[in-house]
Every structure is written in structure tokens, then in C-alpha cells.
Amino acid sequence: MIQDGKVVYTHSFASPVGILHAAVDRRGRVFYLGFRPLPALPPEVEIRENKYACGELEYQLDEYFAGERHEFTLDLRLDGTNFQRAVWSRLVRVEYGRTVSYGHIARKIGRTEAARAVGNAVAANPVAVLVPCHRIVPAGGGLGNYALRGMGAERGRRIKQSLLDLEAAHAPFTSSQTPA
């Protein structure tokens, strides 16, 4: 995951949906944003708490939670398999305030029968909110799961609903379903 410089900067801060834990590499690229502390890194990686290194991330998230920012301009470092990166790349194209299904994402990346695999890639998203996995919902309705690897199902669904409600309240349109 981290190779260049072997130093990462972390910071945790409050948000309307709970404490967010962030990590950026030496170049300032966000490689982790989640609801639990940064997972263990190799022992040769030096972890330094540095709110200033994560300052632009926190600033843009504050604007997002205030309904003032609809897209992020941060550099991301998304380490994963080719399939995961294809899914995450498609997720960032789902517009603010809109939702699409796992199957829709599968079709858009040319893997029409891979909705379940898309779900697994969505679940492995290392940068919640920035790569908007909360905008992906089951085709049959409902919320599905959210951030289960970092919290219980009920809390995850509450957070997902809160993010969708925030975006619906500030979106420049009225329909919540559209292709991305």
C-alpha cells in the first residue's frame, strides 16, 4: 500500500455522521477515510498524527456536510485490484444526490453478471464519502449495507441514510435515481 517515503499522516475529526479517521501519504494523496482507525500498516511505515497534512481533506468534508460542496478535488491513492479500481473509478462518477444499483455499476464497467463482485469492491472502498459508495443501493430497493467492515449493520445503515438525506436536501434536482 504505502511505498514512497514510508511516512503517512493521520488525523481524526468529528463529522455529523461520527468520527472520521483519515490518512494521507507524503504527497498529500488520501488513501484512507473511514469510520474506524487506520488499519495496521507494515512496521516500516511511520505513522504521524498531523492535522495540517489532512487539513484540505477536513475542510472539503466540512463543506460537504454543510451541503456546500458536491464534488471533491482531492488527490486519491486507491490501492486495490484492477477490478476494485474499475468499480471505484465508476463510483466517483455517480453524481451527488443520485443513487444507482450494484448491477448498474457492473454493466457500466462491462461486467454485466458481476453485481455481487461489485458489492464486494464497494465494501472494500478505502475512502468512504470521497468515493461515494453510499450512493450504491440494491436494485430491489432499500439501503443495503454500509461500512460493515468498520461497524455494525444498524449504524452503517443510519450513516448511509444520513449521507443520502444530506445530498437529497442539497441536490440541484428532484429525482434520486439516474444512470451514472
C-alpha positions in Angstrom: 0.0 0.0 0.0 2.5 2.7 1.1 5.8 2.6 -0.5 7.1 6.1 -1.3 8.6 7.8 1.7 7.1 5.2 4.2 5.5 8.0 6.2 1.8 8.6 6.5 -0.1 11.4 8.2 -3.3 10.7 10.0 -5.9 12.8 11.7 -9.3 12.0 13.2 -12.1 14.6 13.4 -15.8 14.9 14.2 -18.4 14.9 11.5 -22.3 14.8 11.6 -22.1 11.1 11.0 -19.5 10.3 13.6 -15.7 10.4 14.0 -13.9 10.1 10.7 -10.3 8.8 10.5 -8.1 10.0 7.7 -4.7 9.1 6.3 -2.7 10.7 3.5 0.7 9.8 2.0 3.7 12.1 1.8 2.3 13.7 -1.4 -1.0 14.5 0.3 -3.0 11.8 -1.5 -5.8 10.5 0.5 -5.6 6.7 0.8 -7.9 6.1 3.8 -11.1 7.7 5.1 -13.2 5.6 7.3 -15.3 5.2 10.5 -12.7 3.3 12.3 -9.0 4.0 12.9 -6.5 3.3 10.1 -5.9 -0.5 9.7 -2.5 -1.8 10.6 0.3 -0.9 8.2 3.6 -2.6 7.7 6.0 -2.0 10.6 8.4 0.0 8.4 5.8 2.7 7.8 6.0 5.6 10.1 2.6 7.0 11.2 2.5 10.6 12.2 -0.6 12.4 13.6 -0.7 15.7 11.6 -4.0 17.6 11.3 -2.4 20.1 8.9 -1.4 17.4 6.4 -5.1 16.3 6.4 -6.4 19.9 6.6 -7.7 20.2 3.0 -9.5 16.9 3.4 -11.2 18.0 6.5 -12.0 21.4 5.0 -13.7 19.8 1.9 -15.6 17.4 4.1 -16.8 20.2 6.3 -18.1 21.9 3.1 -19.7 18.7 2.0 -21.5 18.2 5.3 -22.7 21.8 5.2 -24.3 21.0 1.8 -21.9 23.5 0.1 -19.7 21.0 -1.8 -21.0 18.5 -4.3 -17.7 17.1 -5.5 -14.2 16.7 -4.1 -11.0 18.0 -5.6 -8.6 15.9 -3.6 -5.9 13.6 -4.9 -6.8 10.0 -4.1 -4.5 7.0 -3.9 -6.7 4.0 -4.4 -4.7 0.8 -3.9 -6.6 -2.3 -4.9 -7.1 -4.9 -7.6 -7.8 -3.9 -11.2 -11.4 -4.8 -10.7 -11.8 -2.8 -7.5 -10.1 0.2 -9.1 -12.5 -0.1 -12.0 -15.5 -0.1 -9.7 -14.2 2.8 -7.5 -13.5 4.8 -10.7 -17.1 4.3 -11.7 -18.4 5.2 -8.3 -16.8 8.7 -8.4 -18.9 9.3 -11.5 -22.2 8.8 -9.7 -23.5 12.4 -9.2 -24.1 14.0 -5.9 -27.7 13.3 -4.7 -28.2 10.3 -7.1 -28.2 6.6 -6.5 -27.6 3.6 -8.8 -27.7 -0.1 -8.3 -24.8 -2.5 -7.9 -25.9 -4.1 -11.2 -25.8 -0.7 -12.9 -22.2 -0.3 -11.9 -21.4 -3.8 -13.1 -22.9 -3.1 -16.5 -21.0 0.2 -16.8 -17.7 -1.5 -16.2 -18.5 -4.2 -18.7 -19.1 -7.0 -16.2 -22.9 -7.5 -16.5 -23.1 -10.6 -14.3 -20.8 -9.2 -11.6 -23.2 -7.3 -9.3 -22.2 -9.3 -6.3 -18.5 -8.8 -7.0 -19.2 -5.0 -7.4 -20.8 -5.2 -4.0 -17.6 -6.7 -2.6 -15.5 -4.0 -4.2 -17.8 -1.3 -2.9 -17.4 -2.8 0.6 -13.6 -2.6 0.2 -13.7 1.1 -0.7 -10.8 2.6 1.4 -12.1 6.2 1.2 -15.7 6.5 2.3 -17.7 9.5 1.2 -15.0 10.7 -1.3 -15.6 7.6 -3.4 -19.3 7.7 -2.8 -20.2 4.0 -2.1 -23.2 5.3 -0.1 -24.8 6.1 -3.5 -25.0 2.5 -4.5 -28.2 0.6 -3.5 -29.7 -2.8 -4.2 -31.8 -3.0 -7.3 -34.7 -4.4 -5.3 -34.9 -1.3 -3.1 -33.7 -0.5 0.4 -30.4 0.7 1.6 -28.3 -2.4 1.6 -25.3 -2.4 3.9 -22.8 0.3 4.5 -19.3 0.1 6.1 -20.0 -3.2 7.7 -16.3 -3.9 8.0 -16.0 -0.9 10.3 -19.2 -1.0 12.3 -22.5 -2.8 12.9 -25.2 -3.0 10.2 -27.6 -0.7 12.0 -25.1 2.1 12.5 -23.9 1.7 8.9 -27.5 2.0 7.5 -28.1 5.1 9.7 -24.9 6.7 8.3 -25.8 5.8 4.7 -29.3 7.2 5.1 -27.9 10.4 6.7 -25.5 10.9 3.7 -28.3 10.2 1.2 -30.6 12.6 3.0 -28.0 15.3 3.2 -27.4 15.0 -0.6 -31.1 14.9 -1.4 -31.6 18.1 0.6 -28.9 20.0 -1.3 -29.1 18.4 -4.8 -29.9 20.6 -7.7 -32.6 18.2 -9.0 -35.5 16.2 -7.6 -35.1 12.6 -8.9 -32.8 10.3 -6.8 -32.5 7.6 -9.4 -30.5 8.1 -12.6 -27.8 6.3 -14.6 -24.2 7.4 -14.0 
